[in-house]
Amino acid sequence: MNLDTRRLIDALTKSVDRMASRFDIPLSDMDHMAATTIAGELLRREDPAKAARLYATGLALAQRLAELVGPDADEAAQLRSPPPSGNDYAAIQAGLVALKKILSSLVARSGYPMDPAGALQPVITEISAWECDLLKLPSPGEVTASGGRDFRQRLQESARAQGGAFENAEIVAFTPLIGGFSNETTLFTLADAEGDRWDLVSRVSTGLPLGIEGRDIDGEYFLLRYLHRHGAAVAEPVWLERDVEKYGAQFLVTRKLEGSNFGTVVSAERLGPAQLRALAIQLASIHALPLDADDADLRQSLIDADLVGVPTRDAVSAYLDRWIRLWRSTGLASPTVEATLHWLRANLPHNEEPPVLVHGDYALHNIMMQGDQISGVLDWELSHLGDRAEDLLGLLTSLSSEEEAEIFMRHYVDAGGKAPTQFQLEYCNVFRFFIMYVVMLESEFRFYSLSGVHPELLVLGSFVQTPAARMAQAIEKADAVRLQT
């Protein structure tokens, strides 16, 4: 890269920062982060020497692992091939992709985590560290922008089609919320024929084939109906629009919940004792919800009703299978992912109790509170039947101190919840980083392979080093706990 081009990219990032400051846009805003991430990617693509060094390191690791596992003929031939040119970034990238596939195949056949001789673990640890460094390098690709829709008018037409009080309703307030790449959220107010106002929320499917099972508007709507009927603190579902041809998208509408969040995906406010107690009681009540496998709403929801009553171990195994299918759908290769999914499969906790309804992301950014009371729990798109430890871990890690975590757990048990074992929590921690890693790798992959997607996908993909670096640490901690019990 010549000096002028570098200066132009540097100037672009500084201008974006100045605009964000001028208009009081937080640095965590997705558009700001997308612009700065793209500038960083452009700079890194002009450094083929670093990619070449990473290729050489990865090749040496692959050769070490091949000596332990035994490569097939194709793998052996590739491992003997001369390295790509040190100045050809695209060729080096292609070589790195092929190398990751070889490493993934070798790890999958290695028998890990079974390691009687103790020779595998050091190599796999080094491979995970190498892959973290590799994630700093971008993948080539293009994205084409697409036009939007007049969703306000379509939303009003859909409301009127519901009849009754909405027959001649008009939208008098309309506020799309920023963020969300699988579903988009809009706050709006309907004025009906009687002059009454309905404060509502729509969640619209973007229609992007992101691969993660359960992210369907139909399934979320019927789950909300089931939860609302059983007294859970959720937004009341109002209607479901399925006519994509007529209205341009599939969406659900609920009543708006009052209150505010006490945290974001990256930070959390300190909570008072009464608020911690409310959080614990709410989660205990979710885990105690009756699960009727024959209920029409539950069977149409995103919950697999056939798992009602099976051992929790089997439900966790089924959930792991979902994420493995997502990973396989990308066609990507990762020795770190292969090692982790093998560990997760080999170390499923021996929990024979029936599974509970797991929210899947029970953290402060998904909980609406009014004062000391919970007004509602948001975003059930990752809910499933599984281990209560998953929700407990998610909430505990979002609290601001160990003292808050201890208070929360006392209230949870007092409200009828059952405390998990330490290994259940540590297992779920490994699973959590595995999910984060797969989601982030998938996000970057979909950004480069799909047209019309938001740069937010690339931003999410840029965070991938955090779970990649922490998965191995989480496995080491979980293994230590397991050996002590």
N, C-alpha and C positions, 0 to 999 in steps of 0.2 A: 504494500500500500504506500502510495506516495504521501508526502507530508501534507499536501493540500487536502487530500481526501480525509486523512485523519483529523485535520483541523475542522473540516466541515462536520464530521460526525460528532466531535467534541462540542462544537458550537450548537449542534442540534440538541444534545442532551442538556446543555446549560440553558438553552432557550425554553425547553420543556419544563425544567425546574423553576425558571423565573415565572412562566405562565401559571404553574401550579401555586407558587407563592402569591402571585398577584390576585388570583381568584380564590384564594383560601382553599385550594384543593389538597387534601391530605396526601402525603407521599405514598400511602398504601392504596390510593385510587387505582383501579385496574387500568384505566387508559394511560395514566402517568407511568405506571410500571411497565405497561406494554411498550411504550415508546422508548424508555431507557433500556429495557431488555433487548429490543431489536437493535439498538445502537451498539450494545455490548456484543451481540452475536456477530454483527458486521465486522467489528474490530477483531474478534477471535478467529474469524474465517481467514484472516490475512496472516496467520501465524502457523504455516504448515510444519515448521520445525518441531513445535511442541507435539503436534499430532504424530509426527514420525517417531519421536522419542517414546511416546505412549505405546505406539505399535511395537516397538522393539521390546519394551518391558512386558507387554502382554504376550508377545510371542514366546519369550523366555518362560513365563508362567505356564503357558499352554504346554510347552515341551516338558516342563517338570511334572505337570499333572498327567500328561500322556505316559510318562515313564511309570507312574503308579497305577494307572487305569488300563493302559493298552489302547492305542488309537486304532480305528479301522483304517482301511487302505486309503480312502479319500482324505481322512484327517491327516494321516501321516504324510501324504503327498503335499497337502497345503502347508503343513508345518515346515516342510523342507523348501518351499517356494521362496524365491528371493523377495525381499521387502519391496513395497511400491516406492516410486521415486519420492525423494525427500522434499521436492518442490511442488508436487502435484497434490493439492489438498483433497480434491475429489477422489483420486485414486487411493490415497491414504484412508479416507473415510470408508470407502468400499472395503478396503482391507481390514479395517477395524470391525466393520459389521460382520464380515466372514469369520474373523477371529473370535468375536463374541459368540457366534453360533457354535464354533468348535469347543470353546470353553464350557458353554451351556450343556452341550452334549456329553462332554467328559464328566462334568459334575453330576449330571443326571444318572450316569452309569457307575459312578464311583462308589455307591453304597452309603454316602453321607446321609445321616449323621453317624452311622455305624463306622467306627474307625479303630479297630482293635490294635493296630500297630502305632497309632498316634501320628501317622505320616500325613494324613489328608488335611487335618485341621489347620496347620500353619500355611499350607498352600492356598486353601480356600479363603483364609483370612486375608492373605496378600492379594488374592484375586478380587475380593470385595473392595479393598482399598484402591486397587488399580481402577476398578469400575467407577468409583467415586470421582477419581481424577478425570476419567474419560467423559463423565457426564458434563464437564465444563465445556466440552467441545460441541458445537452445534451440528445439526444434521441438515443437509441441503434440502430445499423444497420451495414451493410457491403457494400462495393463497390468493384467491380471486374474490373480491368483495361482491356481495349481492344486494339487491334492493330490499327495502322494508315493505310493510303493509300498513294500511290504514286500520289499525287494530281497534281504535276507539269506536269507529262506526260499526265495525263487525261485532264488537262486544255489545253495543247497544241493540243491534238487531237480534242477537242471540238472546238477550234479556227479554225483549218483547215477545219472542217466540215461546217463552215459558208460559205466557198467558197469566191469568189472575191479576194480581196487583202490578205485575210488570208489563202488562199488555201495551200500555202507552208510555212506558217509563222513558226518562231521558237521563243521560249521563251529565251531571253538572260539575263534576270534579274528576280529574284523570291524571294520575301521577305514576309513570313508569319508574321502577326502581333500577338503579345501576347494578350490574353484576348478575351472575347466573348464566351458565352456558348450556346446561341440560334443560332447565326450565327458566322462564322469565316471569317476573312478578310485577303486577301493576295494582296500585291502590286506586279505587274509584268510588264515586258516590252516585247512586241512582235516586232520582226523584220519581215516585210513582204517581198514579192518577189521583190519589187521595192527598197528595202533597207530602206524604211521609218520605223521609230520607233513609236510605240504606247504605251504610258504610261497608264496602265490600273489598275483597281481594281476589284477583285472578292469578292463576298459575298456568302459564302457557307452555306447551311442549314446543321446543325449537325444531324438533324433527331430526336432529342430528344423530346419526347412528354411533353413539359413543360407546356402546358395547356393554355398559354396566347394567345387569339385569335388575329389575325392580324400579327403574326410573321411568315408570309409565304413569301418565295422568289418570287413566282409568283405575289402575290398582290403588293409587293414593287416595282417590275420591272414595272408593268403597271401604278402604281402611278407615278413613276419617268418619264415615257413616257408622261403622262398627264401633269405633272408639267413642264417638259422641253418644251413641245409644247406651253405652255402658258407663257413662259418667266421667270419662277421661277429660282432662283439661285440654281440649283441642278446639280449633276454630270450627264453628258449625258449617257443614257443607250445605250449599244452597242449590247449585245445579252443576251438571256435567255436560259439556258440549263436545259431541263426538263427530259432528259433520265437518270434516276437514275441507271437503270440496266447496261447501257453501261459505264457511267462515274463515278459511285460510289456515286454521290451526285447530288442534285439539286443546281444550282447556277446562279447568274446573274453577268454580267460584265459591268462596266461603265468606262468612261474615268476618269483619275486621276485628282482631283482638285488641283490647285496650292495654295500655302499659308500655313498657320499654325493655330493651335488653340490658343485661348487666355485664355484658362482655362482647368481645369480637372473637374471630378465629385466631387472633394473635395475642389478645390481652384480656384480662378480666378485672373487674372492680372487686374491692374487698366487700364481703357480705356481712350483714349483721347476724346474730344468733337466730332470730326469728326467720330470716330469709333462708338460712341454711336448713333450718328445720322444715320449712315449706318445701324446699328442693328434695329433701330426703323422703318426706311423706309422699310427695308426688311420684317419685321414682319407685318407691315401694308399692304404691297403688297400681302403677303400670305393670310391674312384674307380677302382681297378684290378679290381673285382669283374667276373667274366665275366657277360655279358648274353646269355642264350639266348632268342631271341624265340619259340621253340617250347616252352619249358618251361611245364608246366601251371600251376605255382604263380605264375610271373611273369605269365602271361596272365590269371590270375584276380586279380592284385594291382591296386593302384591305379596301377601304372606302365603307361604306354601302350607295350606291347611292339612296336607297329608302328613306333616311332621308333628302335628298335635299329639302329645302323649308319648312320643318316642324318647329314648334316652337323650339327654343334652349332648352327650358325646356324638351321637349320630346327627343331631341338628347342626352342631358346629362343623362336622365333617361335610355336610351338605352345603353349608355357607362357604367353606373353603373351596369346594368344587366350583361354586359360582365365580369366585375370583380367579381361579385357575382357568376357567373357560374364557373369561375376559382377557386374561393375559395371552392365552393361545390365539385369541381372535386377532391380535395385533400382528402376529407373525414376527414380533421382535425377539431378540435373544438376550439373555442376561444370566451369567453364572451366579450372581448374587441372588436373583429371584429363584433360580433352580435350587440352590442350596437351602434357601429359606423355606420354600414350599415343601421340600423333602423333610426338613426339620419339623415344620408344622404338622405334617401328616404323621410323622413318627412319634410325636409327643402329645397327641390329643389327650387332654385331661380325662381321667376315668370318672366321669360324672354320669351316674345312671338316673338321676332325677329327671322328671319331665322338663322340657325347655320352657322358657318364659318369652313373652313378647319383648324383644330388644329394640329400642328406638334406633340405635346405630350411630347416633351423634348427639347424645344427651349431654350437651355442654351449654355454657351460659349464653352463647350467641344464638342458641335455638330456643331460649326460654324467655317468655314475656312475663314481666312482673309488675304489679301495682302495689307499691309500698312493700309490705311483708308477705303479700299473697301472690301466688302464681296464677296469671290469667290464661296462660295457654302454652303448650309445647308445639313448636313449629317443625316443619321439614321432616316428614316421616318417610322420605323416599328410600332411605337405606335400612328401614326396619325389617326385621326377620325374626324367626324363632331361633333361640340360641341360649347362650350362657349369660346370666345376669352380670357376671364379672365384666363383660364388655362395656355395658353402660356405666357401671361403677368406675371403671378405669377412666372412661372418657370424662366423667364429671370431676373425679378427683384430680386429674391432671389439669383441669381448667381453673381450679381454685388457686388462691394466691398464697396459701401457706399450709404447712403440715397441721397446724392447729385447726384450721378450717376443715381439713380433711378428716381429722379425728372426730370433730363435733358432728360433721355430716354422717359419718358411719355409725355413731351412737344413735342418732335420730333414725337412721334407716333401719337398724335392727329393732329399735323400739317400736317402729311402725309396722313390724312384721316381716321385714326383709331379712334374708339370710346372708350372713357374711361369707364371701368366697374364701377359698384357701389362697395363700400367697402365690402358689404356683399357677392357679387359675388366672390371677391378675397378671403375672409375668408372661404367661402364654398369650393372653390377650394383648399385652404390650407388643410382643413380637408380631402378632397378627395385625395390630394397628399400623405398625411401620411398614409391614408388607403391603397392606391396602393402600397406604399413602404413596408408597413407591410405585405400585402398579398404576394408580390413578394418574400420577404425575408423568410417568413414562407414556401412558396412553394419551394424555392430554397433548404432549408435544407431538406424538405420532399423528394424532387426528388433525392438529394444526397444519402439518405439512402435507397430509394426504386428503383432506377435505376442502372443498371450496366454500366460501361464505361463512367461515367461522370467525369468532371474535378473537383478537390478539390475547385475550385473557387466558386462552388455552396455552399459549406460549409462556405467559407469565407463570402459570401454575407449574408447567413443566420445568421452569428454571429453578424451582425450589427442590428439585429431586435429590440433591445431595444430602439434605437433612435426613430423610428416612434411610437413604442408602448407607450413610455413615453410622446410623444408630441401630440398624437391624442386627448387626453382628454383636454390638454391645448388649442389646436386649436378649439375644440368644445366650450369650455368656452368663448374664445375670440369671436368666431362667434356668439354665443348666445347674448353676450353683445352688439355687433354691431346691430344684428337683433332687439333687444328690443329698441334701440335708433332710429330706422328708422320707 
